[in-house]
Amino acid sequence: MATKVDRSVYFLNLLRRAQDSGHIRPDVDGDDVFTLVTAVSLVSERMTAMADRHEHLLSVVLDGLAARKTGPDRMAS
């Protein structure tokens, strides 16, 4: 059975690989991801009116973590 430390190391390695491949913003760290996902979960859990929007809210957060492509049609971050 994986320990909490094992899962944290696995997650951080996964995050770094996603950043190295250009899929996740380079300015994001594990604490950022944990905080954002936790916030969505807490809002969905405590605000019953938002419970049915949990998947949508999580999708918005995850989309925001994606690396942005720069080019003539996009402003550089």
DRENKE-733551 format. One record per residue: residue number from 1; residue in one letter; x, y, z of N, C-alpha, C, CB in turn. Coordinates in steps of 0.001 Angstrom, whole numbers, plus 500000, padded with zeros to 6 digits. Each point is the difference from the previous one (the first is absolute). Glycine has a CB too. Layout:
DRENKE-733551
REC num residuo n.east n.north   n.up ca.east ca.north  ca.up c.east c.north   c.up cb.east cb.north  cb.up
REC NUM       A      X       Y      Z       X        Y      Z      X       Y      Z       X        Y      Z
...
***
This chain:
DRENKE-733551
REC num residuo n.east n.north   n.up ca.east ca.north  ca.up c.east c.north   c.up cb.east cb.north  cb.up
REC   1       M 500847  498818 500000  499153   501182 500000 500893  501246 500000  498143   498752 501230
REC   2       A 501543  502194 497909  500797   501222 499890 499752  500898 501210  499916   499857 497479
REC   3       T 501148  500752 502982  499887   500937 501117 499680  501386 499463  501625   498641 501378
REC   4       K 498046  502263 499529  499728   501387 499625 501222  500611 499315  498383   500221 501926
REC   5       V 502792  499475 498579  501239   500518 499409 500178  499450 498591  501044   500185 502285
REC   6       D 498702  498517 497525  500111   499389 498674 499065  500693 499003  500612   497798 501072
REC   7       R 498162  502463 499353  499032   500651 499118 500432  501428 499684  498169   498570 500955
REC   8       S 502384  502130 500019  500463   501363 499772 501157  500033 499007  499265   500609 502310
REC   9       V 501676  498473 497844  501136   499925 499086 499512  499655 498599  501518   499302 501888
REC  10       Y 497569  499742 498016  499439   499617 498706 499311  501192 499349  499700   497640 500811
REC  11       F 499475  503078 499945  499283   501159 499473 500972  501072 499527  498085   499502 501534
REC  12       L 502931  500806 499268  500956   501040 499616 500790  499604 498754  500169   500684 502400
REC  13       N 500163  498042 497470  500676   499527 498788 499085  500128 498789  501370   498411 501378
REC  14       L 497364  501250 498804  499021   500113 498918 499828  501465 499585  498812   497934 500849
REC  15       L 501092  502954 500134  499871   501427 499719 501222  500503 499239  498593   500293 502067
REC  16       R 502586  499342 498377  501234   500445 499335 500063  499488 498556  501177   500026 502233
REC  17       R 498433  498736 497546  500002   499452 498634 499007  500758 499119  500646   497731 500899
REC  18       A 498196  502602 499655  499003   500758 499234 500528  501398 499673  498139   498704 501115
REC  19       Q 502583  501898 499817  500594   501308 499738 501120  499894 498967  499416   500719 502333
REC  20       D 501434  498278 497815  501108   499818 499060 499514  499760 498575  501359   499080 501868
REC  21       S 497482  500291 497995  499448   499723 498670 499183  501172 499458  499950   497577 500588
REC  22       G 499882  503478 500230  499287   501186 499546 498502  499958 500175  501793   500269 498420
REC  23       H 497697  498765 502339  498552   499883 500196 499482  500821 501176  500149   497736 499027
REC  24       I 500687  502466 501963  499601   500750 501199 500897  501227 500139  499187   497877 501145
REC  25       R 500229  503206 499299  500752   501247 500183 501239  499764 500855  497872   501316 499790
REC  26       P 503231  499304 499845  501240   499808 500757 500012  500697 501361  501145   499796 497827
REC  27       D 497953  501156 502393  499986   500749 501253 499103  499373 501063  500452   502038 498676
REC  28       V 499064  496748 501080  499108   499296 500924 500808  498987 500803  498032   500309 498429
REC  29       D 501677  499605 502873  500646   498956 500798 498930  499108 500632  501985   501517 500467
REC  30       G 498461  497454 500213  499082   499045 500609 499041  500639 500984  501730   498287 499706
REC  31       D 498743  502688 501044  499121   500689 500956 498883  500744 499280  501925   500236 501584
REC  32       D 498389  500362 497264  498969   500697 499221 498895  499034 499583  501725   501633 499171
REC  33       V 498674  497235 500263  499018   499018 499526 499172  499486 501168  501528   499336 498112
REC  34       F 499123  500304 502976  499281   499490 501172 498996  501034 500514  501999   498587 500604
REC  35       T 498424  502664 499507  499131   501055 500521 498796  500229 499098  501986   501067 501061
REC  36       L 498240  498980 497636  498899   500240 499067 498992  498854 499992  501551   501361 498606
REC  37       V 498934  497423 501360  499102   498844 499979 499250  499894 501328  501541   498802 498391
REC  38       T 499137  501470 502708  499355   499983 501313 498921  501075 500090  502120   499127 501021
REC  39       A 498164  502048 498444  499020   501091 500031 498728  499614 499251  501872   501665 500142
REC  40       V 498284  497741 498689  498828   499564 499228 499208  498958 500791  501223   500461 497832
REC  41       S 499482  498607 502778  499328   498957 500777 499245  500581 501186  501765   498387 499300
REC  42       L 498876  502539 501413  499349   500604 501166 498775  500806 499608  502203   500082 501140
REC  43       V 497901  500700 497800  498852   500790 499547 498854  499077 499606  501539   501833 499205
REC  44       S 498787  497128 500054  498961   499066 499551 499354  499268 501164  501230   499724 497861
REC  45       E 499563  499986 503151  499503   499260 501161 499171  500877 500925  501987   498522 499844
REC  46       R 498440  502711 500369  499361   500856 501002 498905  500896 499449  502121   499949 501206
REC  47       M 497936  500317 497501  498966   500830 499383 499148  499077 499136  501475   502109 500012
REC  48       T 497449  497409 500563  499194   498984 499311 499521  500467 498631  499283   499154 502221
REC  49       A 500539  502140 497595  499570   500512 498697 501071  499796 498934  498578   501686 501171
REC  50       M 502671  498116 499248  501101   499828 499055 500374  498534 499794  500836   502236 500683
REC  51       A 498567  496869 500066  500377   498588 499949 499875  499422 498596  499268   499776 502363
REC  52       D 499693  500616 496918  499822   499456 498653 500952  500630 498985  497615   499574 500562
REC  53       R 503143  501429 499856  500964   500671 499117 501436  499569 500286  498445   501946 499861
REC  54       H 501725  497071 500995  501330   499541 500409 500886  499667 498795  498989   499108 502109
REC  55       E 500522  500077 496986  500803   499592 498845 500342  501192 499118  498918   497750 500063
REC  56       H 500134  503148 499749  500256   501197 499191 501074  500866 500649  497628   499949 499161
REC  57       L 502245  500289 502141  500975   500835 500702 501398  499383 499951  498173   500825 501504
REC  58       L 501904  497882 498694  501290   499321 499939 500586  500107 498596  499269   498415 501815
REC  59       S 499913  501457 497180  500452   500135 498617 500561  501400 499733  498286   498302 499301
REC  60       V 501048  502714 501211  500473   501378 499835 501373  500173 500658  497609   500831 499949
REC  61       V 502547  498640 501254  501288   500093 500701 501082  499265 499220  498807   500159 502211
REC  62       L 500914  498629 497353  501005   499222 499279 500355  500653 498667  499146   497921 501102
REC  63       D 499879  502648 498211  500290   500726 498767 500922  501184 500266  497781   499297 499080
REC  64       G 502039  501336 502059  500846   501134 500365 501439  499612 500292  497988   501079 500898
REC  65       L 502254  497658 499414  501359   499524 500252 500744  499679 498710  499220   499094 502178
REC  66       A 500038  500793 496732  500618   499625 498727 500946  501090 499513  497977   498635 499428
REC  67       A 503121  500934 499973  500946   500942 499420 499338  500696 498824  501967   498590 500734
REC  68       R 498348  502666 499096  499425   500773 498901 500985  500052 498848  498641   501377 501612
REC  69       K 500833  498482 497224  500813   500150 498796 500023  501478 499645  499420   497656 499165
REC  70       T 501733  502857 500501  500079   501388 499557 500040  500019 498483  501204   500700 502118
REC  71       G 498345  500341 497326  499977   500138 498560 499254  501257 499623  500112   497522 499720
REC  72       P 499664  502696 498993  499370   501234 499560 498578  500174 500520  501415   499877 497991
REC  73       D 497899  499018 502292  498612   500105 500457 499858  499932 501519  499318   498973 497857
REC  74       R 501803  500902 502865  499954   499927 501467 501034  500942 500578  499210   497607 499925
REC  75       M 500420  503012 501162  500953   500866 500692 500915  499138 500846  498357   501922 500030
REC  76       A 502904  498418 500039  500942   499274 500848 499690  500304 501451  501778   500069 498210
REC  77       S 498349  498926 502648  499731   500180 501433 501183  500652 500660  498500   498006 500021
***
